[in-house]
Structure formats: C-alpha cells, structure tokens
C-alpha cells in the first residue's frame, strides 16, 4: 500500500499528514493543505493545486528527491519555489 508523509514545515517540521489513497477533491471535506517537505515512504504520488487533478503538479516518488530516497526536505527538492497548496492527490505503485 502506498504511503506519503507530508509536513507543513521545511525540514519535516510539524504538523504532519499521512496519505494512503487517491482523493480528487480534498477541499470538499476541508482536507486540503499546504506542505513544505515530504517523505514518500512507498508509491509514486502526484499532488495537484486544483481539484480533480488539475492545475500545477508536484511529483513525489519513493525513489525520488535529491538523494533518491524519497525524501524532500524543502520545496526546492520537489521543484517548487514555495510551499505547495494541495487540493487533490493520486498515487501509483
């Protein structure tokens, strides 16, 4: 099963949110969030700035990041210039 840990702060600063499944509309339940660092424990993840997998996208892979170990310490590591607001998410194994 896929698992992604996302953190509000740079350098894995809390609070943390755990994701394990697709969600095309995080805003419907108030589950949308902004993150600045992440750990892709397993699976490959696409995070989108708009609902229904639209807008800008951040790709996080279990074997990605600057050290190819699934860790993304700050926005630069996932090719963003600032924390990323997520409104939909999907994964693949």
C-alpha positions as CSV (number, residue, x, y, z in Angstrom):
1,X,0.0,0.0,0.0
2,X,1.3,3.5,-0.9
3,X,2.1,5.9,1.9
4,X,3.2,9.6,1.8
5,X,4.0,11.8,4.8
6,X,3.7,15.5,4.2
7,X,4.8,18.2,6.6
8,X,3.8,21.8,6.9
9,X,7.3,23.0,7.7
10,X,10.6,22.8,5.9
11,X,12.9,20.0,7.2
12,X,10.0,17.8,8.2
13,X,8.5,20.3,10.6
14,X,5.1,19.5,12.0
15,X,2.2,19.2,11.7
16,X,2.4,16.0,9.6
17,X,-0.4,14.5,7.4
18,X,-0.4,10.9,6.2
19,X,-1.8,10.0,2.8
20,X,-2.6,6.5,1.6
21,X,-5.1,6.9,-1.2
22,X,-6.3,9.0,-4.1
23,X,-8.6,11.9,-3.5
24,X,-9.8,14.1,-6.4
25,X,-11.4,16.8,-4.1
26,X,-9.6,17.4,-0.8
27,X,-11.4,20.7,-0.4
28,X,-14.9,19.0,-0.1
29,X,-14.0,17.9,3.5
30,X,-11.6,20.7,4.4
31,X,-8.7,18.3,3.9
32,X,-6.7,20.5,1.5
33,X,-3.3,21.5,2.9
34,X,-0.1,23.3,2.2
35,X,3.2,21.4,2.6
36,X,6.9,22.3,2.5
37,X,8.5,18.9,2.9
38,X,7.6,15.3,2.4
39,X,8.7,11.7,2.7
40,X,7.4,9.3,0.0
41,X,7.5,6.0,2.0
42,X,6.1,4.0,-0.8
43,X,4.4,4.6,-4.1
44,X,4.6,7.4,-6.6
45,X,2.5,10.5,-5.9
46,X,1.0,13.4,-7.9
47,X,-0.2,16.3,-5.9
48,X,-2.3,19.0,-7.6
49,X,-3.1,22.6,-6.9
50,X,-6.7,22.2,-8.1
51,X,-9.5,19.7,-7.5
52,X,-10.0,16.8,-10.0
53,X,-6.2,16.6,-10.7
54,X,-5.9,20.0,-12.3
55,X,-3.6,23.0,-12.0
56,X,0.1,22.8,-11.0
57,X,1.5,19.4,-10.1
58,X,4.2,18.2,-7.7
59,X,5.5,14.7,-8.3
60,X,6.9,12.8,-5.3
61,X,8.4,9.3,-5.8
62,X,9.6,6.8,-3.3
63,X,12.9,6.7,-5.1
64,X,13.0,10.5,-5.9
65,X,14.3,13.6,-4.2
66,X,17.8,14.9,-4.2
67,X,19.2,11.7,-2.5
68,X,16.9,9.3,-4.5
69,X,15.5,8.0,-1.2
70,X,12.0,9.5,-1.3
71,X,12.8,12.5,1.0
72,X,12.0,16.1,0.0
73,X,13.4,18.4,2.7
74,X,12.2,21.7,1.2
75,X,10.2,23.0,-1.8
76,X,13.3,23.2,-4.0
77,X,13.6,19.4,-3.7
78,X,10.2,18.9,-5.4
79,X,10.9,21.7,-7.9
80,X,8.8,24.4,-6.3
81,X,9.8,27.9,-5.2
82,X,7.4,27.9,-2.2
83,X,5.3,25.6,-0.1
84,X,2.7,23.9,-2.3
85,X,-1.1,24.0,-1.7
86,X,-2.7,20.6,-2.5
87,X,-6.4,20.2,-3.4
88,X,-6.2,16.7,-5.0
89,X,-3.9,13.8,-4.8
90,X,-3.4,10.5,-6.6
91,X,-0.8,7.7,-6.4
92,X,0.5,4.8,-8.4
93,X,2.6,1.8,-7.2
